[in-house]
Amino acid sequence: MLGIIKGTFLSKKVLSKDVYEFTFGCKDPQNYDFLPGQYLILIFSKDDKIIRKFYSISSSNKIKDKIEFVVKIIENGLGSMYLSNLKEGEEVEFQGPAGLFFLKENEKQKILVATGTGIAPMISIIKTHVQDRKNKFILLWGLRKKEDIYYNDLLQSTAAKYDNFTFEIYLSREAGGGRVNIGIDKALGNVLMDKTNMEFYISGDRNIVDSIRSYLIEKQILPEKIKLEKFI
């Protein structure tokens, strides 16, 4: 059974034109124990109806008293409107943690493939696991344009500090850009990397995630080496 987590709204930060980072304080840190990659269910009422919205956690699980999410604000979206109208100090309720999108415990190289706000669970994974140095990580992040990029400083500083982490950002609507498939081909074609020692973790829009999975299977990556988190 999923637990109930009480939180307090602390702040929101603009990441790009329509993406925000929302931060909440956790009132019962001892009850807030999650695996990086999992999500929480935000619970609130609207017109006498109970609404549940799913948000991947982007904070490290080494910090128990703070919860962070990366949220794309959708015009007239119930979750977006609720979050946007929160006042500092207002109490909120979550259910969870939930989800099976977390790292397998082994020494295989982890290829993290994200599109859009599918970066959220990847940020949690990176903040938590890279410093353990148990695995090598490559992050491939697909966005549309340069102005859509955020967390660049975090990713660059992490790559500079830890030699087991690298990242590449692909911009599909910029001249000379492309899709994350380019990065996948690059990783699979690297003679210094063992194709049989890779695991792929894909997060983002449902249709794109399914497309990337199909692409990997065409490249002879076994289905059991692919984990998915689909955003609706």
C-alpha atoms as a printed R data frame, in Angstrom:
    type eleno elety resid chain resno       x      y       z
1   ATOM     1    CA   MET     A     1   0.000  0.000   0.000
2   ATOM     2    CA   LEU     A     2   1.244  3.472  -0.882
3   ATOM     3    CA   GLY     A     3   1.926  5.805   2.003
4   ATOM     4    CA   ILE     A     4   0.676  9.356   2.521
5   ATOM     5    CA   ILE     A     5   3.333 12.070   2.568
6   ATOM     6    CA   LYS     A     6   2.554 15.528   3.916
7   ATOM     7    CA   GLY     A     7   4.444 18.388   2.332
8   ATOM     8    CA   THR     A     8   4.733 22.156   2.480
9   ATOM     9    CA   PHE     A     9   5.152 24.257  -0.639
10  ATOM    10    CA   LEU     A    10   8.460 26.124  -0.460
11  ATOM    11    CA   SER     A    11   9.193 27.614  -3.871
12  ATOM    12    CA   LYS     A    12   9.062 27.402  -7.629
13  ATOM    13    CA   LYS     A    13  11.862 28.236 -10.040
14  ATOM    14    CA   VAL     A    14  11.602 29.039 -13.735
15  ATOM    15    CA   LEU     A    15  13.704 26.595 -15.754
16  ATOM    16    CA   SER     A    16  12.480 27.496 -19.243
17  ATOM    17    CA   LYS     A    17   9.507 29.304 -20.782
18  ATOM    18    CA   ASP     A    18   7.011 26.640 -19.683
19  ATOM    19    CA   VAL     A    19   8.971 24.403 -17.290
20  ATOM    20    CA   TYR     A    20   9.299 24.994 -13.547
21  ATOM    21    CA   GLU     A    21  11.038 23.308 -10.649
22  ATOM    22    CA   PHE     A    22   8.699 22.970  -7.661
23  ATOM    23    CA   THR     A    23  10.178 22.410  -4.203
24  ATOM    24    CA   PHE     A    24   8.330 21.082  -1.166
25  ATOM    25    CA   GLY     A    25   9.384 20.486   2.400
26  ATOM    26    CA   CYS     A    26   8.670 17.016   3.727
27  ATOM    27    CA   LYS     A    27   6.893 17.103   7.101
28  ATOM    28    CA   ASP     A    28   7.629 13.443   7.924
29  ATOM    29    CA   PRO     A    29  11.059 12.684   6.422
30  ATOM    30    CA   GLN     A    30  11.161  9.248   8.043
31  ATOM    31    CA   ASN     A    31   8.194  8.208   5.868
32  ATOM    32    CA   TYR     A    32   9.709  9.575   2.667
33  ATOM    33    CA   ASP     A    33  11.982  6.875   1.309
34  ATOM    34    CA   PHE     A    34  12.139  6.396  -2.459
35  ATOM    35    CA   LEU     A    35  14.324  4.929  -5.158
36  ATOM    36    CA   PRO     A    36  15.670  7.487  -7.653
37  ATOM    37    CA   GLY     A    37  13.450  7.308 -10.730
38  ATOM    38    CA   GLN     A    38  10.202  6.811  -8.825
39  ATOM    39    CA   TYR     A    39   7.278  9.235  -8.691
40  ATOM    40    CA   LEU     A    40   4.782 10.659  -6.222
41  ATOM    41    CA   ILE     A    41   1.057 11.164  -6.718
42  ATOM    42    CA   LEU     A    42  -0.120 14.678  -5.940
43  ATOM    43    CA   ILE     A    43  -3.638 14.602  -4.431
44  ATOM    44    CA   PHE     A    44  -5.971 17.607  -4.374
45  ATOM    45    CA   SER     A    45  -9.635 18.417  -4.859
46  ATOM    46    CA   LYS     A    46 -11.279 20.356  -7.680
47  ATOM    47    CA   ASP     A    47 -15.037 20.967  -7.920
48  ATOM    48    CA   ASP     A    48 -15.630 18.386  -5.175
49  ATOM    49    CA   LYS     A    49 -13.650 15.762  -7.081
50  ATOM    50    CA   ILE     A    50 -10.411 14.148  -5.941
51  ATOM    51    CA   ILE     A    51  -7.658 14.699  -8.514
52  ATOM    52    CA   ARG     A    52  -4.471 12.645  -8.709
53  ATOM    53    CA   LYS     A    53  -1.486 13.751 -10.767
54  ATOM    54    CA   PHE     A    54   1.740 11.792 -11.170
55  ATOM    55    CA   TYR     A    55   5.105 13.591 -10.935
56  ATOM    56    CA   SER     A    56   8.565 12.042 -11.108
57  ATOM    57    CA   ILE     A    57  10.850 13.080  -8.257
58  ATOM    58    CA   SER     A    58  13.908 15.033  -9.413
59  ATOM    59    CA   SER     A    59  15.644 15.438  -6.044
60  ATOM    60    CA   SER     A    60  18.261 13.135  -4.548
61  ATOM    61    CA   ASN     A    61  17.060 10.433  -2.197
62  ATOM    62    CA   LYS     A    62  19.973 11.305   0.065
63  ATOM    63    CA   ILE     A    63  18.003 14.430   1.074
64  ATOM    64    CA   LYS     A    64  14.972 13.311   3.049
65  ATOM    65    CA   ASP     A    65  13.370 16.622   4.002
66  ATOM    66    CA   LYS     A    66  12.974 18.082   0.514
67  ATOM    67    CA   ILE     A    67  10.975 17.012  -2.542
68  ATOM    68    CA   GLU     A    68  11.545 18.462  -6.013
69  ATOM    69    CA   PHE     A    69   9.690 18.029  -9.289
70  ATOM    70    CA   VAL     A    70  10.250 19.269 -12.834
71  ATOM    71    CA   VAL     A    71   6.871 20.245 -14.271
72  ATOM    72    CA   LYS     A    72   5.830 21.468 -17.693
73  ATOM    73    CA   ILE     A    73   3.028 23.975 -17.215
74  ATOM    74    CA   ILE     A    74   0.116 23.122 -19.487
75  ATOM    75    CA   GLU     A    75  -2.516 25.798 -20.086
76  ATOM    76    CA   ASN     A    76  -5.724 24.871 -18.242
77  ATOM    77    CA   GLY     A    77  -4.143 21.638 -17.013
78  ATOM    78    CA   LEU     A    78  -5.551 20.689 -13.605
79  ATOM    79    CA   GLY     A    79  -2.183 19.817 -12.098
80  ATOM    80    CA   SER     A    80  -0.502 22.846 -13.660
81  ATOM    81    CA   MET     A    81  -3.136 25.263 -12.360
82  ATOM    82    CA   TYR     A    82  -3.052 23.752  -8.880
83  ATOM    83    CA   LEU     A    83   0.735 23.947  -8.620
84  ATOM    84    CA   SER     A    84   0.925 27.432 -10.147
85  ATOM    85    CA   ASN     A    85  -1.558 28.801  -7.618
86  ATOM    86    CA   LEU     A    86   0.147 27.395  -4.520
87  ATOM    87    CA   LYS     A    87   1.237 29.923  -1.909
88  ATOM    88    CA   GLU     A    88   4.430 29.591   0.118
89  ATOM    89    CA   GLY     A    89   3.770 27.560   3.255
90  ATOM    90    CA   GLU     A    90   0.627 25.921   1.891
91  ATOM    91    CA   GLU     A    91   0.270 22.255   2.801
92  ATOM    92    CA   VAL     A    92  -0.009 19.563   0.144
93  ATOM    93    CA   GLU     A    93  -0.542 15.826   0.149
94  ATOM    94    CA   PHE     A    94   1.223 13.134  -1.828
95  ATOM    95    CA   GLN     A    95   0.819  9.409  -2.131
96  ATOM    96    CA   GLY     A    96   3.734  7.098  -2.806
97  ATOM    97    CA   PRO     A    97   6.482  6.668  -3.672
98  ATOM    98    CA   ALA     A    98   5.579  4.455  -6.609
99  ATOM    99    CA   GLY     A    99   6.912  3.129  -9.895
100 ATOM   100    CA   LEU     A   100   9.405  0.562 -11.147
101 ATOM   101    CA   PHE     A   101  11.663  2.974 -13.030
102 ATOM   102    CA   PHE     A   102  14.856  2.706 -11.002
103 ATOM   103    CA   LEU     A   103  18.326  1.325 -11.599
104 ATOM   104    CA   LYS     A   104  19.079 -2.365 -11.505
105 ATOM   105    CA   GLU     A   105  21.851 -3.114  -9.030
106 ATOM   106    CA   ASN     A   106  24.717 -4.336 -11.185
107 ATOM   107    CA   GLU     A   107  27.895 -2.970 -12.756
108 ATOM   108    CA   LYS     A   108  26.523 -2.455 -16.258
109 ATOM   109    CA   GLN     A   109  26.878  0.874 -18.028
110 ATOM   110    CA   LYS     A   110  23.716  2.942 -17.738
111 ATOM   111    CA   ILE     A   111  22.525  4.831 -20.816
112 ATOM   112    CA   LEU     A   112  19.891  7.367 -19.725
113 ATOM   113    CA   VAL     A   113  17.725  8.594 -22.594
114 ATOM   114    CA   ALA     A   114  15.344 11.467 -21.793
115 ATOM   115    CA   THR     A   115  13.113 13.749 -23.817
116 ATOM   116    CA   GLY     A   116  11.592 16.975 -22.478
117 ATOM   117    CA   THR     A   117  10.647 16.833 -18.805
118 ATOM   118    CA   GLY     A   118  11.495 13.146 -18.883
119 ATOM   119    CA   ILE     A   119  14.772 14.511 -17.518
120 ATOM   120    CA   ALA     A   120  13.175 14.654 -14.026
121 ATOM   121    CA   PRO     A   121  13.768 11.054 -12.899
122 ATOM   122    CA   MET     A   122  17.172 11.110 -14.594
123 ATOM   123    CA   ILE     A   123  18.212 14.105 -12.491
124 ATOM   124    CA   SER     A   124  17.283 12.175  -9.348
125 ATOM   125    CA   ILE     A   125  19.288  9.185 -10.563
126 ATOM   126    CA   ILE     A   126  22.283 11.372 -11.435
127 ATOM   127    CA   LYS     A   127  22.238 13.317  -8.147
128 ATOM   128    CA   THR     A   128  22.063 10.083  -6.158
129 ATOM   129    CA   HIS     A   129  24.065  7.451  -7.990
130 ATOM   130    CA   VAL     A   130  26.865  9.130  -9.954
131 ATOM   131    CA   GLN     A   131  28.814  9.978  -6.806
132 ATOM   132    CA   ASP     A   132  28.765  6.302  -5.762
133 ATOM   133    CA   ARG     A   133  30.970  5.533  -8.796
134 ATOM   134    CA   LYS     A   134  29.525  2.003  -9.101
135 ATOM   135    CA   ASN     A   135  28.450  2.545 -12.711
136 ATOM   136    CA   LYS     A   136  29.297  4.615 -15.738
137 ATOM   137    CA   PHE     A   137  26.499  6.883 -16.951
138 ATOM   138    CA   ILE     A   138  25.779  8.491 -20.292
139 ATOM   139    CA   LEU     A   139  22.834 10.902 -20.435
140 ATOM   140    CA   LEU     A   140  21.260 11.596 -23.824
141 ATOM   141    CA   TRP     A   141  18.658 14.368 -23.592
142 ATOM   142    CA   GLY     A   142  16.399 15.391 -26.446
143 ATOM   143    CA   LEU     A   143  14.839 18.862 -26.585
144 ATOM   144    CA   ARG     A   144  13.532 21.091 -29.363
145 ATOM   145    CA   LYS     A   145  15.445 24.372 -29.183
146 ATOM   146    CA   LYS     A   146  18.304 26.044 -27.326
147 ATOM   147    CA   GLU     A   147  15.905 28.022 -25.153
148 ATOM   148    CA   ASP     A   148  14.452 24.746 -23.889
149 ATOM   149    CA   ILE     A   149  17.710 23.769 -22.181
150 ATOM   150    CA   TYR     A   150  17.946 23.901 -18.386
151 ATOM   151    CA   TYR     A   151  20.078 22.184 -15.728
152 ATOM   152    CA   ASN     A   152  23.055 22.759 -18.016
153 ATOM   153    CA   ASP     A   153  25.211 24.060 -15.144
154 ATOM   154    CA   LEU     A   154  24.315 21.060 -12.992
155 ATOM   155    CA   LEU     A   155  25.122 18.601 -15.756
156 ATOM   156    CA   GLN     A   156  28.379 20.310 -16.682
157 ATOM   157    CA   SER     A   157  29.590 20.516 -13.084
158 ATOM   158    CA   THR     A   158  28.702 16.854 -12.511
159 ATOM   159    CA   ALA     A   159  30.569 15.798 -15.655
160 ATOM   160    CA   ALA     A   160  33.587 17.861 -14.576
161 ATOM   161    CA   LYS     A   161  33.613 16.354 -11.085
162 ATOM   162    CA   TYR     A   162  32.900 12.704 -11.907
163 ATOM   163    CA   ASP     A   163  34.663 10.802 -14.667
164 ATOM   164    CA   ASN     A   164  31.904  8.177 -14.738
165 ATOM   165    CA   PHE     A   165  29.335 10.660 -16.105
166 ATOM   166    CA   THR     A   166  28.986 12.276 -19.519
167 ATOM   167    CA   PHE     A   167  26.031 13.894 -21.250
168 ATOM   168    CA   GLU     A   168  24.911 15.128 -24.637
169 ATOM   169    CA   ILE     A   169  21.922 17.313 -25.518
170 ATOM   170    CA   TYR     A   170  20.194 16.964 -28.881
171 ATOM   171    CA   LEU     A   171  18.039 19.766 -30.303
172 ATOM   172    CA   SER     A   172  15.621 18.479 -32.920
173 ATOM   173    CA   ARG     A   173  14.500 21.872 -34.228
174 ATOM   174    CA   GLU     A   174  17.835 23.647 -34.436
175 ATOM   175    CA   ALA     A   175  19.963 23.804 -37.561
176 ATOM   176    CA   GLY     A   176  22.557 21.065 -37.345
177 ATOM   177    CA   GLY     A   177  20.697 19.464 -34.452
178 ATOM   178    CA   GLY     A   178  19.045 16.085 -34.321
179 ATOM   179    CA   ARG     A   179  17.314 13.500 -32.198
180 ATOM   180    CA   VAL     A   180  18.649 11.356 -29.373
181 ATOM   181    CA   ASN     A   181  18.888  8.443 -31.819
182 ATOM   182    CA   ILE     A   182  22.175 10.037 -32.922
183 ATOM   183    CA   GLY     A   183  23.543  9.618 -29.415
184 ATOM   184    CA   ILE     A   184  22.282  6.052 -29.235
185 ATOM   185    CA   ASP     A   185  24.049  5.190 -32.496
186 ATOM   186    CA   LYS     A   186  27.186  6.866 -31.196
187 ATOM   187    CA   ALA     A   187  27.153  4.816 -27.986
188 ATOM   188    CA   LEU     A   188  26.426  1.545 -29.772
189 ATOM   189    CA   GLY     A   189  29.108  2.226 -32.368
190 ATOM   190    CA   ASN     A   190  31.833  3.071 -29.850
191 ATOM   191    CA   VAL     A   191  34.403  0.269 -30.122
192 ATOM   192    CA   LEU     A   192  35.562  1.032 -26.582
193 ATOM   193    CA   MET     A   193  32.132  0.208 -25.163
194 ATOM   194    CA   ASP     A   194  30.763 -3.299 -24.696
195 ATOM   195    CA   LYS     A   195  27.293 -3.407 -26.248
196 ATOM   196    CA   THR     A   196  26.396 -6.428 -24.114
197 ATOM   197    CA   ASN     A   197  27.250 -4.489 -20.925
198 ATOM   198    CA   MET     A   198  24.736 -1.670 -21.486
199 ATOM   199    CA   GLU     A   199  21.337 -0.995 -19.964
200 ATOM   200    CA   PHE     A   200  18.991  1.647 -21.335
201 ATOM   201    CA   TYR     A   201  16.608  3.765 -19.248
202 ATOM   202    CA   ILE     A   202  14.157  5.845 -21.299
203 ATOM   203    CA   SER     A   203  11.881  8.567 -19.961
204 ATOM   204    CA   GLY     A   204   9.593 11.100 -21.607
205 ATOM   205    CA   ASP     A   205   6.490 11.401 -23.774
206 ATOM   206    CA   ARG     A   206   4.748  8.052 -24.214
207 ATOM   207    CA   ASN     A   207   4.941  7.937 -28.017
208 ATOM   208    CA   ILE     A   208   8.590  8.984 -28.147
209 ATOM   209    CA   VAL     A   209   9.563  6.471 -25.468
210 ATOM   210    CA   ASP     A   210   7.868  3.675 -27.412
211 ATOM   211    CA   SER     A   211   9.625  4.813 -30.581
212 ATOM   212    CA   ILE     A   212  13.059  4.807 -28.911
213 ATOM   213    CA   ARG     A   213  12.400  1.362 -27.455
214 ATOM   214    CA   SER     A   214  11.527  0.020 -30.901
215 ATOM   215    CA   TYR     A   215  14.683  1.615 -32.296
216 ATOM   216    CA   LEU     A   216  16.833 -0.077 -29.635
217 ATOM   217    CA   ILE     A   217  15.263 -3.462 -30.323
218 ATOM   218    CA   GLU     A   218  15.998 -2.967 -34.038
219 ATOM   219    CA   LYS     A   219  19.600 -2.402 -32.934
220 ATOM   220    CA   GLN     A   220  19.477 -5.819 -31.229
221 ATOM   221    CA   ILE     A   221  19.250 -4.540 -27.657
222 ATOM   222    CA   LEU     A   222  17.373 -7.143 -25.639
223 ATOM   223    CA   PRO     A   223  14.015 -5.979 -24.180
224 ATOM   224    CA   GLU     A   224  15.119 -6.936 -20.657
225 ATOM   225    CA   LYS     A   225  17.917 -4.384 -20.925
226 ATOM   226    CA   ILE     A   226  15.439 -1.551 -21.502
227 ATOM   227    CA   LYS     A   227  13.391  0.163 -18.771
228 ATOM   228    CA   LEU     A   228  10.722  2.762 -19.528
229 ATOM   229    CA   GLU     A   229   8.960  5.668 -17.821
230 ATOM   230    CA   LYS     A   230   6.167  7.058 -19.995
231 ATOM   231    CA   PHE     A   231   4.740 10.531 -19.367
232 ATOM   232    CA   ILE     A   232   1.121 11.114 -20.348
